[in-house]
């Protein structure tokens, strides 16, 4: 019985067969803010780990910065005194 071909096949399949998907990116979470909030909550309580935590936190920070900027600058129209 030749075990070498089986071992080579297992080595080639093993990295891909674990079923772990690539973490969602920051842009995804920027488009899905509610989902980013859920992930950040999971990161804080320890149920979620990895790169998704970082990406979701960055997306929330960026969203908060945009909201702050919007409140400060207004709707972007020029100010005309009355």
N, CA, C and O atoms as a printed pandas DataFrame, in Angstrom:
     atom_number atom_name residue_name chain_id  residue_number  x_coord  y_coord  z_coord
0              1         N          UNK        A               1    0.846   -1.178    0.000
1              2        CA          UNK        A               1    0.000    0.000    0.000
2              3         C          UNK        A               1    0.892    1.242    0.000
3              4         O          UNK        A               1    1.835    1.355    0.783
4              5         N          UNK        A               2    0.567    2.161   -0.895
5              6        CA          UNK        A               2    1.369    3.370   -1.038
6              7         C          UNK        A               2    0.660    4.535   -0.346
7              8         O          UNK        A               2   -0.376    4.998   -0.824
8              9         N          UNK        A               3    1.194    5.001    0.749
9             10        CA          UNK        A               3    0.553    6.040    1.574
10            11         C          UNK        A               3    0.925    7.439    1.093
11            12         O          UNK        A               3    0.182    8.386    1.349
12            13         N          UNK        A               4    2.023    7.590    0.423
13            14        CA          UNK        A               4    2.500    8.906    0.031
14            15         C          UNK        A               4    1.477    9.703   -0.791
15            16         O          UNK        A               4    1.259   10.871   -0.469
16            17         N          UNK        A               5    0.830    9.147   -1.836
17            18        CA          UNK        A               5   -0.151    9.942   -2.585
18            19         C          UNK        A               5   -1.324   10.405   -1.720
19            20         O          UNK        A               5   -1.835   11.509   -1.911
20            21         N          UNK        A               6   -1.751    9.577   -0.777
21            22        CA          UNK        A               6   -2.859    9.966    0.104
22            23         C          UNK        A               6   -2.432   11.126    0.989
23            24         O          UNK        A               6   -3.194   12.076    1.171
24            25         N          UNK        A               7   -1.226   11.064    1.541
25            26        CA          UNK        A               7   -0.728   12.139    2.404
26            27         C          UNK        A               7   -0.600   13.442    1.628
27            28         O          UNK        A               7   -0.944   14.503    2.147
28            29         N          UNK        A               8   -0.118   13.380    0.406
29            30        CA          UNK        A               8    0.017   14.580   -0.417
30            31         C          UNK        A               8   -1.357   15.167   -0.708
31            32         O          UNK        A               8   -1.535   16.384   -0.649
32            33         N          UNK        A               9   -2.319   14.324   -1.018
33            34        CA          UNK        A               9   -3.676   14.802   -1.287
34            35         C          UNK        A               9   -4.268   15.465   -0.054
35            36         O          UNK        A               9   -4.932   16.495   -0.169
36            37         N          UNK        A              10   -4.040   14.896    1.120
37            38        CA          UNK        A              10   -4.577   15.477    2.353
38            39         C          UNK        A              10   -3.930   16.825    2.653
39            40         O          UNK        A              10   -4.604   17.739    3.128
40            41         N          UNK        A              11   -2.646   16.961    2.384
41            42        CA          UNK        A              11   -1.953   18.229    2.616
42            43         C          UNK        A              11   -2.486   19.299    1.682
43            44         O          UNK        A              11   -2.609   20.460    2.070
44            45         N          UNK        A              12   -2.798   18.921    0.470
45            46        CA          UNK        A              12   -3.333   19.890   -0.485
46            47         C          UNK        A              12   -4.750   20.322   -0.144
47            48         O          UNK        A              12   -5.116   21.469   -0.398
48            49         N          UNK        A              13   -5.550   19.438    0.420
49            50        CA          UNK        A              13   -6.947   19.735    0.727
50            51         C          UNK        A              13   -7.098   20.371    2.105
51            52         O          UNK        A              13   -8.011   21.171    2.309
52            53         N          UNK        A              14   -6.251   20.045    3.029
53            54        CA          UNK        A              14   -6.396   20.474    4.420
54            55         C          UNK        A              14   -6.551   21.981    4.596
55            56         O          UNK        A              14   -7.444   22.398    5.333
56            57         N          UNK        A              15   -5.732   22.823    3.962
57            58        CA          UNK        A              15   -5.907   24.259    4.203
58            59         C          UNK        A              15   -7.236   24.806    3.709
59            60         O          UNK        A              15   -7.717   25.820    4.215
60            61         N          UNK        A              16   -7.827   24.150    2.732
61            62        CA          UNK        A              16   -9.066   24.651    2.162
62            63         C          UNK        A              16  -10.296   23.951    2.722
63            64         O          UNK        A              16  -11.408   24.459    2.580
64            65         N          UNK        A              17  -10.125   22.830    3.335
65            66        CA          UNK        A              17  -11.256   22.042    3.794
66            67         C          UNK        A              17  -11.739   22.374    5.186
67            68         O          UNK        A              17  -12.643   21.712    5.696
68            69         N          UNK        A              18  -11.163   23.377    5.813
69            70        CA          UNK        A              18  -11.545   23.675    7.189
70            71         C          UNK        A              18  -12.880   24.386    7.282
71            72         O          UNK        A              18  -13.459   24.454    8.367
72            73         N          UNK        A              19  -13.390   24.922    6.175
73            74        CA          UNK        A              19  -14.702   25.547    6.171
74            75         C          UNK        A              19  -14.705   26.966    6.713
75            76         O          UNK        A              19  -15.775   27.556    6.863
76            77         N          UNK        A              20  -13.568   27.519    7.005
77            78        CA          UNK        A              20  -13.495   28.863    7.557
78            79         C          UNK        A              20  -13.522   29.870    6.419
79            80         O          UNK        A              20  -12.685   29.825    5.517
80            81         N          UNK        A              21  -14.465   30.758    6.465
81            82        CA          UNK        A              21  -14.589   31.769    5.421
82            83         C          UNK        A              21  -13.678   32.951    5.727
83            84         O          UNK        A              21  -13.281   33.171    6.872
84            85         N          UNK        A              22  -13.360   33.697    4.694
85            86        CA          UNK        A              22  -12.549   34.901    4.862
86            87         C          UNK        A              22  -13.363   35.941    5.632
87            88         O          UNK        A              22  -14.564   36.072    5.395
88            89         N          UNK        A              23  -12.739   36.677    6.543
89            90        CA          UNK        A              23  -13.484   37.683    7.311
90            91         C          UNK        A              23  -14.033   38.778    6.405
91            92         O          UNK        A              23  -13.417   39.154    5.408
92            93         N          UNK        A              24  -15.204   39.277    6.778
93            94        CA          UNK        A              24  -15.796   40.367    6.009
94            95         C          UNK        A              24  -14.956   41.620    6.190
95            96         O          UNK        A              24  -14.375   41.852    7.251
96            97         N          UNK        A              25  -14.904   42.409    5.155
97            98        CA          UNK        A              25  -14.041   43.585    5.138
98            99         C          UNK        A              25  -14.733   44.804    5.748
99           100         O          UNK        A              25  -15.940   44.813    5.989
100          101         N          UNK        A              26  -13.921   45.823    5.983
101          102        CA          UNK        A              26  -14.429   47.065    6.569
102          103         C          UNK        A              26  -15.505   47.689    5.685
103          104         O          UNK        A              26  -16.500   48.196    6.201
104          105         N          UNK        A              27  -15.329   47.664    4.380
105          106        CA          UNK        A              27  -16.324   48.238    3.465
106          107         C          UNK        A              27  -17.675   47.544    3.599
107          108         O          UNK        A              27  -18.720   48.187    3.502
108          109         N          UNK        A              28  -17.653   46.232    3.823
109          110        CA          UNK        A              28  -18.901   45.503    4.023
110          111         C          UNK        A              28  -19.605   46.042    5.258
111          112         O          UNK        A              28  -20.803   46.323    5.224
112          113         N          UNK        A              29  -18.860   46.186    6.349
113          114        CA          UNK        A              29  -19.469   46.654    7.585
114          115         C          UNK        A              29  -19.902   48.107    7.498
115          116         O          UNK        A              29  -20.859   48.500    8.165
116          117         N          UNK        A              30  -19.221   48.916    6.692
117          118        CA          UNK        A              30  -19.657   50.301    6.497
118          119         C          UNK        A              30  -21.023   50.340    5.809
119          120         O          UNK        A              30  -21.828   51.235    6.065
120          121         N          UNK        A              31  -21.272   49.377    4.947
121          122        CA          UNK        A              31  -22.565   49.301    4.263
122          123         C          UNK        A              31  -23.630   48.623    5.126
123          124         O          UNK        A              31  -24.823   48.772    4.859
124          125         N          UNK        A              32  -23.212   47.878    6.160
125          126        CA          UNK        A              32  -24.132   47.151    7.033
126          127         C          UNK        A              32  -23.804   47.487    8.492
127          128         O          UNK        A              32  -23.284   46.651    9.230
128          129         N          UNK        A              33  -24.113   48.709    8.888
129          130        CA          UNK        A              33  -23.724   49.223   10.205
130          131         C          UNK        A              33  -24.365   48.429   11.336
131          132         O          UNK        A              33  -23.716   48.178   12.352
132          133         N          UNK        A              34  -25.623   48.030   11.184
133          134        CA          UNK        A              34  -26.278   47.256   12.250
134          135         C          UNK        A              34  -25.548   45.937   12.494
135          136         O          UNK        A              34  -25.389   45.508   13.637
136          137         N          UNK        A              35  -25.114   45.313   11.432
137          138        CA          UNK        A              35  -24.371   44.067   11.554
138          139         C          UNK        A              35  -23.007   44.313   12.221
139          140         O          UNK        A              35  -22.529   43.490   13.001
140          141         N          UNK        A              36  -22.397   45.449   11.902
141          142        CA          UNK        A              36  -21.117   45.805   12.533
142          143         C          UNK        A              36  -21.298   45.970   14.039
143          144         O          UNK        A              36  -20.449   45.544   14.821
144          145         N          UNK        A              37  -22.392   46.582   14.435
145          146        CA          UNK        A              37  -22.668   46.745   15.877
146          147         C          UNK        A              37  -22.822   45.393   16.569
147          148         O          UNK        A              37  -22.332   45.197   17.681
148          149         N          UNK        A              38  -23.505   44.463   15.905
149          150        CA          UNK        A              38  -23.674   43.122   16.476
150          151         C          UNK        A              38  -22.317   42.419   16.626
151          152         O          UNK        A              38  -22.060   41.769   17.640
152          153         N          UNK        A              39  -21.462   42.552   15.624
153          154        CA          UNK        A              39  -20.140   41.917   15.680
154          155         C          UNK        A              39  -19.309   42.521   16.805
155          156         O          UNK        A              39  -18.646   41.795   17.545
156          157         N          UNK        A              40  -19.340   43.840   16.940
157          158        CA          UNK        A              40  -18.567   44.494   18.001
158          159         C          UNK        A              40  -19.059   44.046   19.371
159          160         O          UNK        A              40  -18.255   43.831   20.277
160          161         N          UNK        A              41  -20.365   43.905   19.529
161          162        CA          UNK        A              41  -20.911   43.382   20.798
162          163         C          UNK        A              41  -20.377   41.975   21.059
163          164         O          UNK        A              41  -19.979   41.647   22.177
164          165         N          UNK        A              42  -20.372   41.152   20.017
165          166        CA          UNK        A              42  -19.853   39.796   20.149
166          167         C          UNK        A              42  -18.366   39.787   20.479
167          168         O          UNK        A              42  -17.894   38.922   21.219
168          169         N          UNK        A              43  -17.639   40.734   19.939
169          170        CA          UNK        A              43  -16.206   40.834   20.245
170          171         C          UNK        A              43  -15.996   41.205   21.707
171          172         O          UNK        A              43  -15.078   40.703   22.355
172          173         N          UNK        A              44  -16.831   42.070   22.213
173          174        CA          UNK        A              44  -16.694   42.500   23.606
174          175         C          UNK        A              44  -17.027   41.391   24.591
175          176         O          UNK        A              44  -16.399   41.283   25.645
176          177         N          UNK        A              45  -18.022   40.559   24.251
177          178        CA          UNK        A              45  -18.371   39.475   25.178
178          179         C          UNK        A              45  -17.601   38.182   24.894
179          180         O          UNK        A              45  -17.766   37.189   25.604
180          181         N          UNK        A              46  -16.753   38.196   23.844
181          182        CA          UNK        A              46  -15.877   37.063   23.572
182          183         C          UNK        A              46  -16.434   36.007   22.651
183          184         O          UNK        A              46  -15.770   34.999   22.408
184          185         N          UNK        A              47  -17.631   36.198   22.127
185          186        CA          UNK        A              47  -18.216   35.190   21.241
186          187         C          UNK        A              47  -17.717   35.304   19.807
187          188         O          UNK        A              47  -17.863   34.360   19.031
188          189         N          UNK        A              48  -17.126   36.447   19.437
189          190        CA          UNK        A              48  -16.576   36.653   18.098
190          191         C          UNK        A              48  -15.120   37.074   18.262
191          192         O          UNK        A              48  -14.782   37.871   19.137
192          193         N          UNK        A              49  -14.261   36.518   17.399
193          194        CA          UNK        A              49  -12.831   36.856   17.452
194          195         C          UNK        A              49  -12.293   37.001   16.050
195          196         O          UNK        A              49  -12.922   36.586   15.077
196          197         N          UNK        A              50  -11.135   37.587   15.962
197          198        CA          UNK        A              50  -10.435   37.640   14.687
198          199         C          UNK        A              50  -10.524   38.980   13.996
199          200         O          UNK        A              50  -10.816   40.007   14.609
200          201         N          UNK        A              51  -10.262   38.942   12.689
201          202        CA          UNK        A              51  -10.190   40.165   11.894
202          203         C          UNK        A              51  -11.534   40.865   11.746
203          204         O          UNK        A              51  -11.578   42.074   11.519
204          205         N          UNK        A              52  -12.628   40.123   11.870
205          206        CA          UNK        A              52  -13.937   40.770   11.764
206          207         C          UNK        A              52  -14.139   41.784   12.881
207          208         O          UNK        A              52  -14.798   42.804   12.678
208          209         N          UNK        A              53  -13.588   41.521   14.041
209          210        CA          UNK        A              53  -13.694   42.479   15.148
210          211         C          UNK        A              53  -13.052   43.803   14.757
211          212         O          UNK        A              53  -13.647   44.868   14.922
212          213         N          UNK        A              54  -11.848   43.725   14.243
213          214        CA          UNK        A              54  -11.127   44.934   13.841
214          215         C          UNK        A              54  -11.856   45.659   12.728
215          216         O          UNK        A              54  -12.014   46.879   12.776
216          217         N          UNK        A              55  -12.300   44.919   11.730
217          218        CA          UNK        A              55  -12.987   45.531   10.589
218          219         C          UNK        A              55  -14.297   46.180   11.003
219          220         O          UNK        A              55  -14.617   47.273   10.535
220          221         N          UNK        A              56  -15.059   45.530   11.870
221          222        CA          UNK        A              56  -16.327   46.091   12.329
222          223         C          UNK        A              56  -16.091   47.332   13.186
223          224         O          UNK        A              56  -16.817   48.318   13.058
224          225         N          UNK        A              57  -15.093   47.293   14.050
225          226        CA          UNK        A              57  -14.791   48.458   14.886
226          227         C          UNK        A              57  -14.357   49.652   14.039
227          228         O          UNK        A              57  -14.767   50.784   14.296
228          229         N          UNK        A              58  -13.538   49.397   13.045
229          230        CA          UNK        A              58  -13.108   50.487   12.156
230          231         C          UNK        A              58  -14.290   51.072   11.388
231          232         O          UNK        A              58  -14.384   52.288   11.218
232          233         N          UNK        A              59  -15.187   50.210   10.928
233          234        CA          UNK        A              59  -16.364   50.690   10.201
234          235         C          UNK        A              59  -17.247   51.543   11.109
235          236         O          UNK        A              59  -17.771   52.570   10.677
236          237         N          UNK        A              60  -17.415   51.126   12.364
237          238        CA          UNK        A              60  -18.209   51.923   13.301
238          239         C          UNK        A              60  -17.540   53.263   13.573
239          240         O          UNK        A              60  -18.214   54.293   13.621
240          241         N          UNK        A              61  -16.240   53.262   13.749
241          242        CA          UNK        A              61  -15.518   54.522   13.988
242          243         C          UNK        A              61  -15.678   55.465   12.808
243          244         O          UNK        A              61  -15.916   56.660   12.981
244          245         N          UNK        A              62  -15.547   54.923   11.624
245          246        CA          UNK        A              62  -15.686   55.759   10.424
246          247         C          UNK        A              62  -17.111   56.297   10.290
247          248         O          UNK        A              62  -17.309   57.453    9.916
248          249         N          UNK        A              63  -18.091   55.464   10.594
249          250        CA          UNK        A              63  -19.485   55.896   10.524
250          251         C          UNK        A              63  -19.756   57.002   11.542
251          252         O          UNK        A              63  -20.432   57.983   11.229
252          253         N          UNK        A              64  -19.233   56.848   12.754
253          254        CA          UNK        A              64  -19.417   57.875   13.781
254          255         C          UNK        A              64  -18.749   59.180   13.366
255          256         O          UNK        A              64  -19.295   60.257   13.605
256          257         N          UNK        A              65  -17.579   59.097   12.750
257          258        CA          UNK        A              65  -16.884   60.296   12.276
258          259         C          UNK        A              65  -17.690   61.003   11.182
259          260         O          UNK        A              65  -17.774   62.230   11.156
260          261         N          UNK        A              66  -18.273   60.221   10.292
261          262        CA          UNK        A              66  -19.110   60.808    9.240
262          263         C          UNK        A              66  -20.329   61.509    9.837
263          264         O          UNK        A              66  -20.694   62.607    9.416
264          265         N          UNK        A              67  -20.952   60.862   10.822
265          266        CA          UNK        A              67  -22.122   61.465   11.466
266          267         C          UNK        A              67  -21.748   62.749   12.200
267          268         O          UNK        A              67  -22.478   63.739   12.141
268          269         N          UNK        A              68  -20.607   62.731   12.893
269          270        CA          UNK        A              68  -20.133   63.935   13.592
270          271         C          UNK        A              68  -19.870   65.062   12.604
271          272         O          UNK        A              68  -20.247   66.210   12.837
272          273         N          UNK        A              69  -19.229   64.722   11.518
273          274        CA          UNK        A              69  -18.924   65.711   10.492
274          275         C          UNK        A              69  -20.208   66.284    9.901
275          276         O          UNK        A              69  -20.305   67.485    9.653
276          277         N          UNK        A              70  -21.166   65.435    9.683
277          278        CA          UNK        A              70  -22.445   65.872    9.125
278          279         C          UNK        A              70  -23.158   66.825   10.082
279          280         O          UNK        A              70  -23.731   67.828    9.657
280          281         N          UNK        A              71  -23.119   66.502   11.380
281          282        CA          UNK        A              71  -23.749   67.380   12.368
282          283         C          UNK        A              71  -23.028   68.722   12.438
283          284         O          UNK        A              71  -23.672   69.763   12.569
284          285         N          UNK        A              72  -21.712   68.709   12.352
285          286        CA          UNK        A              72  -20.924   69.919   12.465
286          287         C          UNK        A              72  -21.041   70.793   11.220
287          288         O          UNK        A              72  -21.244   72.003   11.317
288          289         N          UNK        A              73  -20.912   70.173   10.058
289          290        CA          UNK        A              73  -20.900   70.924    8.806
290          291         C          UNK        A              73  -22.288   71.136    8.212
291          292         O          UNK        A              73  -22.459   71.976    7.328
292          293         N          UNK        A              74  -23.257   70.402    8.676
293          294        CA          UNK        A              74  -24.592   70.519    8.128
294          295         C          UNK        A              74  -24.746   69.685    6.873
295          296         O          UNK        A              74  -24.044   68.692    6.682
296          297         N          UNK        A              75  -25.658   70.092    6.030
297          298        CA          UNK        A              75  -25.961   69.321    4.833
298          299         C          UNK        A              75  -25.045   69.623    3.663
299          300         O          UNK        A              75  -25.237   69.075    2.577
300          301         N          UNK        A              76  -24.057   70.481    3.857
301          302        CA          UNK        A              76  -23.103   70.777    2.800
302          303         C          UNK        A              76  -23.461   71.996    1.966
303          304         O          UNK        A              76  -22.673   72.398    1.110
304          305         N          UNK        A              77  -24.628   72.597    2.190
305          306        CA          UNK        A              77  -25.008   73.799    1.465
306          307         C          UNK        A              77  -24.297   75.002    2.081
307          308         O          UNK        A              77  -24.021   75.027    3.281
308          309         N          UNK        A              78  -24.015   75.963    1.273
309          310        CA          UNK        A              78  -23.336   77.156    1.740
310          311         C          UNK        A              78  -24.250   77.934    2.687
311          312         O          UNK        A              78  -25.465   77.991    2.495
312          313         N          UNK        A              79  -23.647   78.524    3.701
313          314        CA          UNK        A              79  -24.403   79.326    4.655
314          315         C          UNK        A              79  -24.658   80.706    4.080
315          316         O          UNK        A              79  -23.732   81.375    3.622
316          317         N          UNK        A              80  -25.896   81.128    4.103
317          318        CA          UNK        A              80  -26.228   82.470    3.654
318          319         C          UNK        A              80  -26.971   83.163    4.790
319          320         O          UNK        A              80  -28.080   82.763    5.142
320          321         N          UNK        A              81  -26.367   84.194    5.361
321          322        CA          UNK        A              81  -27.032   84.905    6.450
322          323         C          UNK        A              81  -28.264   85.642    5.950
323          324         O          UNK        A              81  -28.327   86.047    4.789
324          325         N          UNK        A              82  -29.217   85.811    6.809
325          326        CA          UNK        A              82  -30.469   86.498    6.404
326          327         C          UNK        A              82  -30.396   87.952    6.721
327          328         O          UNK        A              82  -31.345   88.690    6.456
